[in-house]
Amino acid sequence: MTNSRKRPNSDGEFYPVLSLQETGPEKRVHLPPGTFGIPALRYLPFLSRDTIGFFRMLHEKYGKTVRFGIRQIAIHLITQPEDIRRVLQENNQNYHKGVFYRELGRILGRGLLNSEGEFWKKQRKLIQPSFHRQRISEFVEVMAEETNRMIDDWKSRPSLDVSKEMMHLTFAIVGRTLFKTEVTSYSGRIEAALTIALELTTKRIKKLFPAPIHWPTPGNIKLKNSIREMHSIVEELIEERKTKPSNDIISMLLDAKDEETGESMSEIQIRDEAITLLLAGHETTANALSWAFYLLSQHPEAYEKIRAESIRVLGDRTPSLEDIQNLTYTRRVVDETLRLYPPAWVIERRAMDWDRLGGYDVPPGTNISICIFNLHRNPEFWENPDSFDPDRFEEEKLKERPKNAYMPFGGGPRVCIGNVFALTEAVLVLALIAKSFRFRLNTEKPVVMEPLVTLRPKYGIHLDLVST
C-alpha cells in the first residue's frame, strides 16, 4: 500500500515524499522537486504552446531533475549525462518506451523504433546488415544522383521552400535504397499522410484527456485515414518488390530468416519496419538539412567554406564514401546543426522497476523525459550554447565534452541504426548544393520551430536562389 504526503512550498508547488509499506519497515521515497496534480494544471497552456520552453522553465525553477505530472502520469525530466547514460545504457532493460512511443506505435506498429526486449533484439540483428559500411558506400551513388536531379530542377527556380525540397529529396533517396525503385510519384501522398499523422499524434500526447482512439471523432477518423494511406502505399511497394527481387533493404527483409526458428518476417512486420525506416530516413534527415540551410543563411561565411571544400574535395566527379569522409568542415556544420536543432528533440522512457536518478527515487511507472534540444544548449556543457560554431566539433575539442551531452541519434544499444546513413546523406547533399548555388533567406514568412514527433520548421524555410 502506498500513502502520499506532500509538502507545499510558497508557490503552491509540491515536493512529494511517498511512504511505501513493504514487507519490512516503512520506506521513505525521495522524489524530485517540481509541480504535480492540481497546481500543475496552470502550466498546461504553456506546455501546449511551447513544450521546449516549458521544459527549460521547469529546470530553471526546480533544478537539474524535475518531477511534473497530472492525474496518474508522473514525469521525471533529467538533464545530467550520467543519468542519461544510466537510462539509455547501463540500466536500459529497466526503461521501456512510454506513452510518446505508444501513440507513435499507431503509425509505426511494431517497427524497430517501438519494439522491445527479445523481439527488438531479433529485428535489430536482421536489419543491421542493411546499414553496414559496404551498403552505405553503394547508397552514396543513389544519394548523389537524386541530389543532382534536384539541383537541375532548381536551376529554373528563383525561390523555393527548402524544407519541402528536402522532404522530397530524402524521400526519393530512402525510397530507392529501401525499394530500389522510383517513389517520387508517391511522395506527395505519403508526405501529406505523414504530416497529418504526426500532427494529430502530437496533439494526442499533449492532451490531458485524449479521446479513446476507437471513438469516431473527426481527429481520430483523420488520423486513422492517414495511417491507412501510409500502409496502403508501403504494402503496394512491398508487393511490387516481391515480384521483382533485388538487393535493396526490403528484399533483404523478405529473405531474412530467424537463426533459431528459421521463420521469416510476417508481411505486417515487414510493412512496420519499412514505415519506420521511411520515417527515420526521410523525415529526420530532411528536417536536419532544412535547419542547416537556415543556419547557413545566417552565417554565409560558413557556407563559403563548405563551397570551397566541396570544390576542392569533389571536383566534378561522382562522390564516393571516401570523398565524403574528407568533407570535414561540412561534417562539422552538420554536427552543429544537429546540436542546435536536433530532429529527434526528445527521448522518453518508462521505468519498469525502482531506480535512482539525480539522487532521487524513480518509482515503477514513472515516465523519464530527456529533452535533447535543451541538453544540447545546456551552458553547463557548451560554451555560448545558443551560438552557431561548427569548430566546436574539431577533433581536439571533442574530448572536453561529456559523452552524453551530445546525442542527436540517441544512445546506448538503441542508438539510431541509420545514423551513418543520415550523416553521409546530409554531408553529401550540402556539399553538392553548395557547388551550384548561393542563396538568401526570404524573410516574408517567419522561421518557427514546431516540435512535433520531430522538430520541424512550422512555416517552412524559404530561400531565394543565386546560381554560381
C-alpha positions in Angstrom: 0.0 0.0 0.0 1.2 3.5 -0.9 0.5 6.6 1.1 1.4 10.0 -0.2 2.3 13.1 1.8 3.0 16.4 0.1 4.9 19.4 1.4 3.7 22.7 -0.3 6.1 25.5 -0.9 5.3 29.2 -1.0 4.3 29.0 -4.7 1.7 26.2 -4.0 4.0 23.7 -5.7 4.6 20.3 -4.1 7.6 18.3 -3.1 6.2 14.9 -2.5 7.5 12.3 -0.2 5.9 8.8 -0.5 5.7 6.3 2.2 5.6 2.7 1.0 4.6 -0.1 3.4 6.6 -3.1 2.1 7.3 -6.5 3.8 9.8 -4.7 6.1 9.7 -1.3 7.8 8.2 1.7 6.1 10.3 3.1 3.3 10.5 6.8 2.6 10.8 7.7 -1.0 12.6 10.8 -2.0 11.2 12.4 -5.2 12.5 15.4 -7.2 11.0 18.9 -6.7 8.5 20.1 -9.2 4.8 20.6 -9.8 2.3 17.8 -9.6 -1.5 17.4 -9.6 -3.8 20.4 -9.4 -1.0 23.0 -9.2 0.4 21.6 -12.5 -2.8 22.4 -14.4 -2.0 26.0 -14.7 1.0 25.1 -16.9 -1.0 23.2 -19.5 -1.4 26.2 -21.9 2.4 26.8 -21.6 3.1 23.1 -22.2 0.9 23.1 -25.3 2.2 26.4 -26.7 5.9 26.0 -26.2 6.9 22.5 -25.0 10.6 23.1 -25.2 10.4 26.4 -23.4 8.2 24.7 -20.7 10.8 22.1 -20.1 13.5 24.7 -19.8 11.4 26.8 -17.4 10.9 23.8 -15.1 14.7 23.2 -14.9 15.4 26.8 -14.3 12.8 26.9 -11.5 13.4 23.5 -9.8 16.8 22.2 -10.8 18.5 19.5 -12.8 16.0 16.8 -12.1 12.3 17.8 -12.0 9.0 15.9 -11.4 5.9 17.0 -13.3 2.6 15.3 -13.7 -1.2 15.3 -13.7 -3.5 12.5 -12.6 -1.6 9.3 -12.6 1.0 10.4 -15.1 4.4 11.3 -13.4 7.3 12.5 -15.5 10.9 13.0 -14.3 12.8 15.4 -16.5 16.5 14.6 -16.4 19.5 16.6 -17.7 22.7 15.1 -16.5 24.8 12.9 -18.7 25.4 10.3 -16.0 21.6 9.9 -15.5 21.0 9.8 -19.2 23.7 7.1 -19.6 22.0 5.0 -16.8 18.6 5.2 -18.5 19.8 4.6 -22.1 22.7 2.3 -21.5 23.7 1.0 -18.0 20.2 0.0 -16.9 18.4 0.2 -20.2 16.5 -3.1 -19.5 14.5 -1.2 -16.8 13.4 1.5 -19.2 10.9 0.8 -21.9 9.3 3.1 -24.4 6.5 5.1 -22.8 3.3 7.0 -23.8 5.0 9.0 -26.5 6.0 5.8 -28.4 2.7 4.1 -27.6 0.9 6.8 -29.6 3.6 6.7 -32.3 3.1 3.0 -32.5 -0.2 3.7 -34.2 1.9 4.9 -37.1 4.9 2.6 -36.9 3.3 -0.6 -35.5 6.0 -2.9 -34.0 8.8 -1.5 -36.1 12.4 -1.2 -34.7 11.7 2.2 -33.1 8.8 0.9 -31.0 9.5 -2.8 -30.3 11.0 -4.1 -27.0 13.0 -6.9 -25.5 14.0 -10.1 -27.3 11.8 -9.2 -30.3 13.6 -5.9 -30.7 17.0 -7.6 -30.5 16.0 -10.1 -33.2 14.7 -7.4 -35.5 17.8 -5.2 -34.9 20.0 -8.1 -35.8 18.1 -8.8 -39.0 18.1 -5.2 -40.2 21.7 -4.2 -39.1 23.5 -5.6 -42.2 21.5 -3.2 -44.4 23.5 -0.3 -42.8 27.0 -1.8 -42.9 29.7 0.3 -44.5 29.6 -1.6 -47.8 25.9 -0.9 -48.2 26.3 2.8 -47.3 29.1 3.0 -49.9 26.6 1.7 -52.5 23.9 4.1 -51.4 26.2 7.1 -52.0 25.7 6.9 -55.7 21.9 7.0 -55.2 22.2 10.0 -52.9 24.3 11.9 -55.5 22.0 11.0 -58.4 18.9 12.2 -56.6 20.6 15.4 -55.4 21.9 16.3 -58.8 18.5 15.7 -60.3 17.0 18.2 -57.7 19.8 20.7 -58.5 18.9 20.6 -62.2 15.3 21.3 -61.3 16.4 24.3 -59.1 18.2 26.0 -62.0 15.0 27.3 -63.4 13.5 28.4 -60.0 14.3 31.7 -58.4 12.9 30.8 -55.0 11.7 27.7 -53.1 10.8 26.3 -49.7 13.9 24.3 -48.9 12.1 22.2 -46.2 9.6 20.9 -48.8 12.5 20.3 -51.2 14.4 18.3 -48.6 11.4 16.2 -47.8 11.0 15.3 -51.5 14.7 14.6 -51.9 15.2 12.4 -48.8 12.0 10.5 -49.6 13.4 9.8 -53.1 16.7 8.6 -51.6 15.2 6.4 -48.9 12.7 5.1 -51.4 15.4 3.9 -53.8 17.5 2.4 -51.0 14.6 0.7 -49.4 12.7 -0.4 -52.5 15.3 0.2 -55.3 12.6 1.9 -57.3 11.4 5.4 -58.1 8.9 6.5 -55.4 8.6 10.2 -56.4 5.0 9.5 -57.6 4.1 8.6 -54.0 5.9 11.4 -52.3 3.0 13.9 -52.2 0.6 11.3 -50.8 2.9 9.9 -48.2 4.2 13.4 -47.1 0.6 14.6 -46.6 -0.4 11.4 -44.8 2.7 11.5 -42.6 2.3 15.2 -41.7 -1.3 14.7 -40.7 -0.5 11.6 -38.6 2.4 13.3 -36.8 0.4 16.5 -36.0 -2.6 14.5 -34.7 -0.4 12.1 -32.7 1.5 15.1 -31.1 -1.9 16.6 -30.1 -3.0 13.4 -28.5 0.2 13.2 -26.5 -0.2 16.8 -25.2 -3.9 16.4 -24.3 -4.8 15.7 -20.7 -7.8 13.6 -21.7 -7.3 12.4 -25.3 -10.4 10.7 -26.8 -10.1 6.9 -26.9 -8.8 6.1 -30.4 -11.9 4.0 -31.2 -14.2 6.9 -30.7 -15.3 8.3 -34.1 -14.1 11.9 -33.5 -13.0 14.0 -36.5 -9.4 13.8 -35.3 -9.5 10.1 -34.8 -11.0 9.5 -38.2 -8.5 11.7 -39.9 -5.6 10.0 -38.0 -6.8 6.5 -39.0 -7.3 7.6 -42.6 -3.7 9.0 -42.8 -2.3 5.8 -41.3 -4.4 3.7 -43.7 -3.0 5.7 -46.6 0.6 5.1 -45.5 0.0 1.4 -45.0 -1.5 1.2 -48.5 1.4 2.8 -50.2 4.1 0.8 -48.4 2.2 -2.5 -48.9 1.9 -1.7 -52.6 5.7 -1.1 -52.8 6.4 -4.4 -50.9 4.1 -6.4 -53.2 6.0 -4.9 -56.2 9.3 -5.9 -54.7 8.1 -9.5 -54.0 7.6 -9.9 -57.8 10.9 -8.3 -58.7 13.5 -9.3 -56.1 16.6 -7.0 -55.8 19.4 -6.3 -53.4 17.6 -3.4 -51.6 16.7 -3.3 -47.9 13.1 -4.6 -48.4 14.3 -7.6 -50.4 16.7 -8.4 -47.5 13.9 -8.3 -45.1 11.7 -10.5 -47.3 14.5 -13.1 -47.4 15.6 -12.8 -43.8 15.2 -15.9 -41.6 15.4 -16.2 -37.8 18.6 -18.1 -37.0 16.9 -20.2 -34.3 13.4 -20.9 -35.8 14.0 -20.4 -39.5 10.9 -18.2 -39.6 10.5 -15.3 -42.0 9.1 -11.9 -41.0 5.4 -11.6 -41.4 4.1 -9.2 -44.1 2.8 -6.9 -41.4 6.2 -6.8 -39.7 7.9 -6.0 -42.9 5.4 -3.2 -43.5 6.0 -1.8 -40.0 9.8 -1.9 -40.4 9.5 -0.2 -43.8 7.4 2.6 -42.4 9.8 3.0 -39.5 12.7 3.3 -41.9 10.8 5.7 -44.2 10.0 8.0 -41.2 13.5 7.7 -39.7 15.3 8.1 -43.0 13.1 10.7 -44.6 11.5 13.0 -42.0 14.5 13.4 -39.7 17.2 14.0 -42.3 15.0 16.4 -44.2 14.5 18.5 -41.1 18.2 18.4 -40.3 19.1 19.7 -43.8 16.3 22.3 -43.6 17.7 23.7 -40.4 21.3 23.6 -41.8 20.2 25.9 -44.7 18.6 28.2 -42.2 21.7 28.4 -40.1 23.9 28.9 -43.2 21.7 31.7 -44.4 22.6 33.5 -41.1 26.3 32.6 -41.5 27.3 33.0 -45.1 31.0 32.7 -44.2 30.4 29.1 -43.2 28.6 28.4 -46.4 31.5 29.7 -48.4 33.8 27.3 -46.5 31.5 24.4 -47.4 31.5 25.6 -51.1 35.3 25.8 -51.2 35.8 22.4 -49.5 33.3 20.8 -51.9 35.0 22.1 -55.0 38.4 21.1 -53.6 37.5 17.6 -52.5 34.8 16.6 -55.0 35.7 18.4 -58.2 33.4 17.3 -61.0 33.4 13.6 -60.3 30.8 11.4 -58.7 31.4 11.4 -55.0 32.5 8.2 -53.1 32.2 7.4 -49.4 35.9 8.2 -49.0 35.3 11.7 -50.6 32.5 12.4 -48.1 34.7 11.4 -45.2 37.2 14.1 -46.4 34.5 16.8 -46.2 35.5 17.6 -42.7 34.2 21.1 -42.3 30.9 20.2 -43.9 30.6 17.4 -41.4 31.2 19.8 -38.5 28.4 22.1 -39.9 26.0 19.1 -39.9 27.1 18.2 -36.3 26.5 21.7 -35.2 23.1 21.8 -36.9 22.1 18.6 -35.1 23.2 20.2 -31.8 21.1 23.3 -32.3 18.1 21.8 -34.0 18.0 18.0 -33.2 15.2 16.5 -35.3 14.7 13.8 -32.5 14.3 16.6 -29.9 13.1 14.5 -27.0 13.5 10.9 -25.8 11.0 9.3 -23.5 11.2 6.1 -21.4 9.1 4.4 -18.7 10.6 2.9 -15.6 9.6 -0.8 -15.1 11.1 -1.1 -11.7 12.6 1.1 -8.9 15.7 3.1 -9.7 17.5 6.3 -8.7 18.4 9.2 -10.9 19.9 12.5 -9.9 19.9 11.5 -6.3 16.1 10.9 -6.3 14.0 7.7 -6.3 12.2 6.6 -9.5 9.1 4.6 -8.8 7.9 2.0 -11.3 5.6 3.5 -13.9 7.4 6.9 -13.9 8.0 8.4 -17.3 11.5 9.7 -17.9 11.9 12.6 -20.4 15.2 13.7 -21.9 14.8 17.0 -23.8 17.7 16.7 -26.3 17.1 20.2 -27.5 17.8 21.7 -24.1 20.6 19.2 -23.4 22.4 20.4 -26.5 22.1 24.0 -25.3 22.9 23.5 -21.7 25.6 26.1 -20.7 27.0 23.5 -18.2 28.4 21.5 -21.2 28.6 24.1 -24.0 30.3 27.4 -24.3 28.0 30.1 -25.8 25.4 27.3 -26.3 23.0 29.2 -28.5 25.7 30.3 -30.9 26.5 28.6 -34.2 30.1 27.4 -34.1 31.0 24.3 -36.2 34.5 24.4 -34.9 33.4 23.3 -31.5 33.3 19.8 -33.2 37.0 19.9 -34.1 38.6 16.6 -33.0 40.8 18.0 -30.3 37.7 19.7 -28.7 35.6 16.6 -28.5 37.4 15.2 -25.5 36.4 18.2 -23.4 32.7 17.3 -23.7 30.9 14.7 -21.5 29.9 11.7 -23.7 26.2 12.0 -23.2 26.0 15.8 -23.6 25.6 15.4 -27.4 23.2 12.7 -28.7 21.2 13.6 -31.8 20.8 9.9 -32.6 20.0 8.7 -29.1 22.4 6.5 -27.1 23.1 3.0 -25.7 22.1 -0.2 -27.6 19.1 1.6 -29.1 21.2 4.3 -30.8 19.7 5.0 -34.3 20.5 2.2 -36.6 20.8 4.6 -39.6 23.0 7.3 -38.1 25.9 6.7 -40.5 23.4 6.7 -43.4 21.9 10.0 -42.3 25.2 11.8 -41.7 26.6 10.6 -45.0 23.4 11.9 -46.8 23.4 15.2 -45.1 27.1 16.0 -45.8 26.8 14.9 -49.4 23.6 17.0 -50.1 25.1 20.2 -48.5 28.3 19.8 -50.4 26.7 19.2 -53.8 24.2 22.1 -53.4 27.0 24.5 -52.3 28.9 23.9 -55.6 25.8 25.1 -57.6 24.0 27.8 -55.6 24.3 30.6 -53.2 21.1 31.8 -51.5 19.4 34.3 -49.3 16.7 33.7 -46.7 13.4 35.1 -47.8 12.0 36.7 -44.6 8.4 37.1 -45.7 7.5 34.1 -43.7 8.9 33.6 -40.2 11.1 30.7 -39.3 9.4 29.0 -36.3 10.2 25.7 -34.6 7.4 23.2 -34.4 8.3 20.3 -32.1 6.0 17.5 -33.3 7.4 14.0 -33.2 10.3 15.6 -35.0 11.5 19.2 -34.8 10.1 20.8 -38.0 10.1 24.4 -39.3 6.4 25.3 -38.9 6.1 27.6 -41.9 8.9 26.1 -43.9 12.2 27.8 -44.8 12.0 30.0 -47.9 15.2 30.8 -49.9 16.0 33.0 -52.9 18.5 31.2 -55.1 21.5 32.6 -56.9 23.3 30.2 -59.4 27.1 30.2 -59.2 
